[in-house]
């Protein structure tokens, strides 16, 4: 038995019809889940910033572009305001703007692409030179305590050189300054700075070099991140201090320099001492000198009084003369010592006065010199008065000794009679007839023979 052929059509499945909203929503979910966050480097175009504060723009390359949005909460964290034509590096999520069915990037983070490349280049060069030991602390040299001449390697027309000269003139105007003019920005700046450092080292005209520049962006300061410049700083026979940009700015030259100052003005303050501190030190030294001289005079005065007391116990004229001679010698030694000391300090003062002529106003220096002369005159006058006082005290003592001396009695016509053996005769009965006697007079001696005694 044959079965009849079934001529009816098979059943078709029911169609699934999407709405446009549903389609866009599911495509957005697929895009967000499929890609996640990614980094993109491109150029900004069609930049717009409505009153909401959100940023809307396109990122493009040579052949394509994509729409982007960076919402206000995220763009407030950006260090700059984006602009058309700027090349940036962004971290973004792929999304879809459902009302128009357009896919776009939601940007979470944005960097200046050129600045990022410079930072990477800076970090790589810094790591390389640090590994070679160019930044090692034990390699760095100390700055001279009192430089006679300071070299400044900077632009002759910039604000940095004016700030440095102003600080040097205020703190220590006696120091000479030599400016090596160079450009501090541009393609040729690094090469000319290197040439200036080499010239300064070859001429050996300065005791220290200040390499300075005012503030600016990373691109403005890029000449100071040159590897050749870092090696030239290390090779310089003269210590180098840098004052580049502001306190937050760091360059390869700062790391290579012997000392890094946060600003050009700070570099000027580090290379010279404060003249006011020197003036205070001079005043303290002068006071110490006066105290020392007074102490020495008091010691010698005490010594003189002691010698005067000892001299009262000595009756022979010879001993008194010896003491008087010794006193004269001590007086001469004291005068010579004080004069040598004064001459040494006077020579030191003349040298300091010559240096201070560039530091202090002329009238103030004249006042100080006049004060020093007055002090010197007072010191000499005090010394003379002290010596005269000692002599006046010594003369009565000498006259007293002469008055009680036996020799003074002889001057009044008396004689001292003794035997040949030197025994003093006090009784005529002790001189028998025929005895030889000596009579000492005020002037000379007489030898006689006794004929009789009564």
C-alpha positions as CSV (number, residue, x, y, z in Angstrom):
1,X,0.0,0.0,0.0
2,X,1.4,3.3,-1.0
3,X,1.1,6.4,1.2
4,X,-0.2,9.5,-0.3
5,X,2.3,12.4,-0.7
6,X,1.9,15.2,1.8
7,X,1.8,18.4,-0.2
8,X,1.5,20.9,2.8
9,X,4.5,23.3,3.5
10,X,6.7,22.8,6.7
11,X,6.1,25.3,9.7
12,X,8.4,28.3,9.8
13,X,9.9,29.6,13.1
14,X,8.5,32.9,14.5
15,X,10.6,36.0,13.5
16,X,12.6,38.0,16.3
17,X,12.2,41.7,15.4
18,X,14.5,44.3,17.1
19,X,13.7,47.9,17.7
20,X,16.4,50.4,16.9
21,X,16.8,51.3,20.6
22,X,17.3,47.7,21.5
23,X,19.8,47.1,18.7
24,X,21.8,50.2,19.8
25,X,21.7,49.2,23.4
26,X,22.9,45.6,22.7
27,X,25.6,46.8,20.3
28,X,26.8,49.2,23.0
29,X,27.0,46.4,25.6
30,X,29.0,44.2,23.1
31,X,31.4,47.0,22.4
32,X,32.0,47.9,26.0
33,X,32.5,44.2,27.0
34,X,34.6,43.3,24.0
35,X,37.2,46.0,24.2
36,X,37.4,47.4,27.7
37,X,39.9,50.3,28.3
38,X,42.6,51.0,25.7
39,X,45.2,53.7,25.0
40,X,45.1,55.7,21.8
41,X,47.4,58.4,20.4
42,X,46.0,60.8,17.9
43,X,45.3,64.5,17.0
44,X,42.4,66.5,18.3
45,X,39.9,68.1,15.9
46,X,36.4,69.7,16.2
47,X,37.0,70.4,19.8
48,X,33.9,71.8,21.6
49,X,33.2,72.7,25.2
50,X,29.6,73.6,26.0
51,X,28.3,75.2,29.2
52,X,28.0,71.7,30.8
53,X,31.8,71.6,31.0
54,X,32.0,68.3,29.1
55,X,34.5,68.0,26.2
56,X,33.5,66.8,22.8
57,X,36.0,66.3,20.0
58,X,37.3,63.9,17.4
59,X,40.6,62.0,17.3
60,X,42.1,61.5,13.9
61,X,45.1,60.2,12.1
62,X,46.0,60.5,8.4
63,X,43.1,58.3,7.2
64,X,40.4,58.0,9.9
65,X,38.7,59.7,12.8
66,X,36.5,58.8,15.8
67,X,34.1,60.8,17.9
68,X,35.1,61.2,21.6
69,X,33.6,62.6,24.8
70,X,35.4,63.5,28.1
71,X,33.0,64.3,30.8
72,X,33.5,67.2,33.2
73,X,34.4,65.0,36.2
74,X,37.3,63.6,34.2
75,X,38.5,66.6,32.3
76,X,38.9,68.6,35.5
77,X,41.8,66.3,36.4
78,X,43.6,67.1,33.2
79,X,46.7,69.3,33.6
80,X,45.9,71.3,30.4
81,X,42.9,72.4,28.3
82,X,42.8,70.5,25.0
83,X,42.8,72.4,21.7
84,X,42.4,71.6,18.0
85,X,45.6,70.3,16.4
86,X,47.1,69.0,19.7
87,X,48.5,65.5,19.7
88,X,47.4,63.6,22.8
89,X,47.6,60.2,24.4
90,X,44.3,59.1,25.9
91,X,42.9,56.2,27.9
92,X,39.3,55.5,26.8
93,X,36.5,53.0,26.7
94,X,34.6,52.2,23.5
95,X,30.9,53.0,23.7
96,X,27.9,53.8,21.6
97,X,25.7,57.0,21.6
98,X,22.3,55.2,21.4
99,X,20.1,58.2,20.3
100,X,22.1,58.5,17.0
101,X,23.6,55.1,16.8
102,X,27.1,56.5,16.6
103,X,30.0,54.6,18.2
104,X,32.4,56.8,20.2
105,X,35.2,56.8,22.8
106,X,34.6,57.8,26.4
107,X,37.9,59.3,27.5
108,X,39.0,58.8,31.2
109,X,42.5,60.2,31.0
110,X,44.4,62.5,28.6
111,X,48.1,63.5,28.3
112,X,50.0,65.7,25.9
113,X,51.6,63.1,23.6
114,X,54.7,65.3,23.0
115,X,55.1,65.9,26.7
116,X,54.8,62.3,27.5
117,X,57.5,61.4,24.9
118,X,59.8,64.0,26.4
119,X,59.2,62.7,29.9
120,X,60.0,59.1,28.8
121,X,63.2,60.4,27.1
122,X,64.1,62.3,30.2
123,X,63.7,59.3,32.4
124,X,65.7,57.0,30.1
125,X,68.6,59.5,29.9
126,X,68.5,60.1,33.7
127,X,68.7,56.3,34.4
128,X,71.5,55.9,31.9
129,X,73.7,58.7,33.3
130,X,73.0,57.7,36.9
131,X,74.1,54.1,36.1
132,X,77.4,55.6,34.8
133,X,78.0,57.4,38.1
134,X,77.6,60.9,36.7
135,X,75.1,61.8,39.4
136,X,77.1,60.2,42.3
137,X,77.3,62.4,45.4
138,X,81.0,61.5,46.1
139,X,81.9,62.9,42.7
140,X,80.5,66.4,43.4
141,X,82.8,69.2,44.5
142,X,82.2,71.7,47.2
143,X,81.7,75.4,46.3
144,X,84.5,77.8,47.2
145,X,83.9,79.7,50.5
146,X,84.9,83.1,49.1
147,X,85.0,83.2,45.3
148,X,87.0,86.1,43.8
149,X,85.2,85.9,40.5
150,X,81.8,84.3,39.6
151,X,81.0,83.1,36.1
152,X,77.3,83.2,35.0
153,X,76.3,81.1,32.0
154,X,72.9,82.3,30.9
155,X,71.0,84.6,28.5
156,X,72.3,88.2,28.9
157,X,68.7,89.5,28.4
158,X,66.7,87.2,30.6
159,X,65.3,87.8,34.0
160,X,67.6,85.2,35.5
161,X,70.8,87.2,35.1
162,X,69.1,90.3,36.5
163,X,68.0,88.3,39.6
164,X,71.5,86.9,40.1
165,X,73.3,90.2,39.8
166,X,70.8,91.8,42.2
167,X,71.4,89.1,44.8
168,X,75.2,89.3,44.4
169,X,75.2,93.1,44.7
170,X,73.1,92.9,47.9
171,X,74.9,90.0,49.6
172,X,78.6,90.5,48.6
173,X,79.3,93.2,46.0
174,X,83.1,92.7,46.4
175,X,82.9,89.6,44.3
176,X,83.6,90.1,40.5
177,X,81.2,88.7,38.0
178,X,81.8,87.5,34.4
179,X,78.8,86.7,32.2
180,X,79.1,84.1,29.4
181,X,76.2,85.0,27.2
182,X,74.3,82.0,25.7
183,X,70.8,81.2,24.4
184,X,68.9,79.1,26.9
185,X,66.2,77.8,24.6
186,X,66.1,76.4,21.1
187,X,67.9,73.7,19.0
188,X,71.4,75.3,19.3
189,X,71.1,76.3,23.0
190,X,72.8,73.1,24.4
191,X,75.7,73.3,22.0
192,X,76.4,76.9,22.9
193,X,76.1,76.3,26.6
194,X,78.6,73.5,26.3
195,X,81.0,75.8,24.4
196,X,80.7,78.4,27.1
197,X,81.5,75.9,29.8
198,X,84.5,74.7,27.9
199,X,85.7,78.3,27.4
200,X,85.3,79.1,31.1
201,X,87.2,76.0,32.0
202,X,90.0,76.7,29.5
203,X,90.5,80.3,30.6
204,X,90.2,79.5,34.3
205,X,89.0,83.0,35.0
206,X,86.4,82.1,37.6
207,X,86.2,80.2,40.9
208,X,82.6,78.9,40.4
209,X,80.1,78.9,37.5
210,X,76.4,79.5,37.8
211,X,74.3,77.8,35.0
212,X,70.9,79.5,35.2
213,X,67.6,80.0,33.4
214,X,64.2,81.3,34.3
215,X,61.1,79.2,34.6
216,X,59.3,77.6,31.7
217,X,57.6,74.4,30.4
218,X,59.4,71.1,29.9
219,X,59.9,72.0,26.3
220,X,61.4,75.4,27.2
221,X,63.9,73.7,29.6
222,X,64.7,70.9,27.2
223,X,68.1,72.3,26.3
224,X,69.3,71.5,29.8
225,X,68.3,67.8,29.4
226,X,71.0,67.2,26.8
227,X,73.4,64.3,27.4
228,X,76.3,66.2,26.0
229,X,75.7,69.1,28.3
230,X,75.5,66.8,31.3
231,X,78.9,65.3,30.4
232,X,80.4,68.8,29.9
233,X,79.2,69.9,33.4
234,X,80.9,66.8,34.9
235,X,84.1,67.4,32.9
236,X,84.3,71.1,33.9
237,X,87.4,71.9,36.0
238,X,85.4,74.6,37.8
239,X,82.6,73.7,40.2
240,X,79.1,74.3,38.6
241,X,75.9,75.3,40.5
242,X,72.6,75.2,38.6
243,X,69.6,77.5,39.1
244,X,67.2,76.4,36.4
245,X,63.5,77.2,36.4
246,X,61.5,77.0,39.6
247,X,61.8,74.9,42.7
248,X,59.6,72.1,41.1
249,X,61.6,72.0,37.9
250,X,64.4,69.3,37.6
251,X,66.7,68.8,34.6
252,X,69.5,66.5,33.8
253,X,71.9,69.4,34.2
254,X,70.7,69.8,37.8
255,X,71.6,66.1,38.5
256,X,75.1,66.5,36.9
257,X,76.0,69.8,38.6
258,X,78.0,69.9,41.8
259,X,75.2,71.8,43.5
260,X,71.5,72.3,42.5
261,X,69.7,75.5,43.6
262,X,65.9,75.7,43.2
263,X,66.1,79.1,41.4
264,X,68.7,81.5,39.9
265,X,68.4,83.8,42.9
266,X,69.0,80.9,45.3
267,X,72.1,79.9,43.3
268,X,73.5,83.4,43.8
269,X,72.8,83.2,47.5
270,X,74.7,79.9,47.8
271,X,77.9,81.1,46.0
272,X,78.8,84.1,48.2
273,X,78.7,84.8,51.9
274,X,76.6,87.5,53.5
275,X,78.6,90.8,53.9
276,X,76.6,91.7,57.0
277,X,77.7,88.5,58.7
278,X,81.3,89.4,57.8
279,X,80.9,92.9,59.3
280,X,79.6,91.4,62.5
281,X,82.6,89.0,62.6
282,X,85.0,91.9,62.2
283,X,83.3,93.7,65.0
284,X,83.7,90.6,67.2
285,X,87.3,90.2,66.3
286,X,88.0,93.9,67.2
287,X,86.3,93.4,70.6
288,X,88.4,90.3,71.2
289,X,91.6,92.2,70.3
290,X,90.8,95.0,72.8
291,X,90.0,92.5,75.5
292,X,93.3,90.6,74.8
293,X,95.4,93.8,74.9
294,X,93.8,94.9,78.2
295,X,94.4,91.5,79.7
296,X,98.1,91.5,78.6
297,X,98.6,95.0,80.0
298,X,97.0,93.9,83.3
299,X,99.3,90.9,83.4
300,X,102.4,93.0,82.8
301,X,101.2,95.6,85.3
302,X,100.9,92.9,87.9
303,X,104.3,91.6,87.0
304,X,105.7,95.1,87.3
305,X,104.2,95.5,90.8
306,X,105.7,92.2,91.9
307,X,109.1,93.2,90.6
308,X,108.8,96.6,92.4
309,X,108.1,94.8,95.6
310,X,111.1,92.5,95.2
311,X,113.2,95.5,94.4
312,X,112.5,97.1,97.8
313,X,114.3,94.1,99.4
314,X,117.6,94.6,97.5
315,X,119.9,97.3,98.9
316,X,123.0,97.1,96.7
317,X,123.0,99.6,93.9
318,X,124.1,96.9,91.4
319,X,121.1,94.7,92.1
320,X,118.8,97.6,91.9
321,X,120.3,98.6,88.6
322,X,119.9,95.1,87.3
323,X,116.3,95.1,88.2
324,X,115.8,98.5,86.6
325,X,117.5,97.2,83.5
326,X,115.3,94.2,83.5
327,X,112.2,96.4,83.9
328,X,113.4,98.5,80.9
329,X,113.8,95.3,78.9
330,X,110.3,94.1,79.8
331,X,108.9,97.5,78.9
332,X,110.7,97.4,75.5
333,X,109.5,93.8,74.9
334,X,106.0,94.8,75.8
335,X,106.1,97.8,73.5
336,X,107.6,95.7,70.7
337,X,105.1,92.9,71.1
338,X,102.2,95.4,71.2
339,X,103.5,97.2,68.1
340,X,104.0,93.9,66.3
341,X,100.5,92.9,67.2
342,X,99.1,96.2,66.2
343,X,101.1,96.2,63.0
344,X,99.8,92.7,62.1
345,X,96.3,93.8,62.9
346,X,96.8,97.1,61.0
347,X,98.0,95.1,58.0
348,X,95.1,92.8,58.3
349,X,92.8,95.8,58.7
350,X,94.2,97.5,55.6
351,X,93.5,94.3,53.6
352,X,90.0,94.0,55.0
353,X,89.5,97.8,54.4
354,X,90.4,97.4,50.8
355,X,87.9,94.5,50.4
356,X,85.3,96.3,52.5
357,X,85.5,99.4,50.3
358,X,83.5,97.5,47.8
359,X,81.0,96.3,50.4
360,X,80.2,99.3,52.6
361,X,79.4,102.9,51.7
362,X,82.5,105.2,51.8
363,X,81.2,107.3,54.7
364,X,80.6,104.2,56.9
365,X,84.1,102.9,56.1
366,X,85.5,106.4,57.0
367,X,83.7,106.3,60.3
368,X,85.1,102.8,61.1
369,X,88.6,103.9,60.2
370,X,88.3,107.0,62.4
371,X,87.1,104.9,65.2
372,X,90.0,102.5,64.8
373,X,92.5,105.4,64.9
374,X,90.9,106.8,68.0
375,X,91.1,103.4,69.7
376,X,94.7,103.1,68.7
377,X,95.5,106.6,70.1
378,X,93.7,105.7,73.3
379,X,95.6,102.5,73.6
380,X,99.0,104.2,73.1
381,X,98.1,107.0,75.5
382,X,97.0,104.4,78.1
383,X,100.3,102.6,77.6
384,X,102.4,105.7,78.1
385,X,100.4,106.7,81.2
386,X,100.8,103.3,82.6
387,X,104.6,103.4,82.0
388,X,104.9,106.9,83.5
389,X,103.0,105.8,86.5
390,X,105.4,102.8,87.1
391,X,108.5,105.1,86.7
392,X,107.1,107.6,89.2
393,X,106.6,104.8,91.7
394,X,110.1,103.4,91.1
395,X,112.0,106.8,91.5
396,X,111.1,107.3,95.2
397,X,112.1,103.7,95.9
398,X,115.5,104.3,94.3
399,X,116.1,107.5,96.3
400,X,115.1,105.7,99.5
401,X,117.5,102.9,98.8
402,X,120.3,105.4,98.1
403,X,119.6,107.3,101.3
404,X,120.0,104.2,103.5
405,X,123.0,102.9,101.6
406,X,126.4,103.0,103.4
407,X,127.9,104.6,100.3
408,X,125.8,107.7,100.9
409,X,127.4,108.1,104.3
410,X,130.9,108.2,102.6
411,X,129.7,111.2,100.5
412,X,129.4,113.2,103.7
413,X,133.2,112.8,104.6
414,X,133.2,109.6,106.5
415,X,135.4,106.6,105.8
416,X,135.2,102.9,106.4
417,X,138.5,101.6,108.0
418,X,139.4,97.9,107.9
419,X,142.5,95.8,108.5
420,X,144.4,94.1,105.7
421,X,142.3,91.1,106.3
422,X,139.1,93.1,105.5
423,X,137.8,93.2,109.1
424,X,136.1,96.5,109.9
425,X,137.7,98.5,112.7
426,X,135.2,99.8,115.2
427,X,137.6,100.4,118.2
428,X,141.0,102.2,118.1
429,X,142.3,99.8,120.6
430,X,142.1,97.0,118.0
431,X,144.7,98.8,115.8
432,X,148.1,98.3,117.5
433,X,151.1,100.5,116.3
434,X,152.5,99.2,113.1
435,X,149.2,97.7,111.9
436,X,148.5,98.3,108.2
437,X,144.9,99.6,107.7
438,X,142.7,100.5,104.6
439,X,140.4,103.5,104.6
440,X,137.6,103.5,102.0
441,X,136.5,107.0,101.1
442,X,133.7,108.2,98.9
443,X,136.3,108.4,96.1
444,X,139.0,105.8,96.3
445,X,141.0,104.0,99.1
446,X,144.0,104.9,101.4
447,X,146.4,102.5,102.9
448,X,148.2,103.6,106.1
449,X,150.2,102.3,109.0
450,X,149.2,102.9,112.6
451,X,151.8,104.8,114.7
452,X,149.7,105.1,117.8
453,X,146.1,104.8,119.1
454,X,144.2,106.7,121.8
